[in-house]
Amino acid sequence: MVKAYLQNPLLIILILMLTFGSACKKSTENVTENILEQYFEQNILNRDFIVKLAVDSTDTITSQFDGYKFKLFKNTLYDGPMTATKNGSIYNGTWSSNSDYGQLIITLPSSPTDFLFLNRSWRFTRKAIPVMELAPWGTTDPKILQMERQ
């Protein structure tokens, strides 16, 4: 029975296309994941960032972040601890991301109250270093966050 199937050249071609086609797709997905992971690790993790622009609806609130430096550390490539430092005071929090690094969830302590604006799920609208641009995830809430790498 198997011999009869192997004698059909169309069936052989179809099997080869399916085999190699799925292998190529998986290979491309892995390459893309690796590039995103490398970019995030080399350009975002363990780097100091400042708030370049923060807009809450129509109010520009950038000045409330003056003097703060923010840093994301690696637990895995998708989460880890985060610090906010200002004048020798260190505030500890966490960050996490989804597998394509389209989302960044920031969790910092609610004190100082300046951090309440930052504590949310953000989506990257631009990852061009030195400036990352973010907007709230899953909503059209008119908030803008731009973080600049130092």
Secondary structure, 3 states (H helix, E strand, C coil): CHHHHHCCHHHHHHHHHHHHHHHHHHHHHHHHHHHHHHHHHHHCCCCEEEEEEEEECCEECHHHHCCCEEEECCCECCEEEEEEEECCEEEEEEEEECCCCCEEEEECCCCCHHHHCCCEEEEEEECCCCEEEEEECCCCCCEEEEEEEC
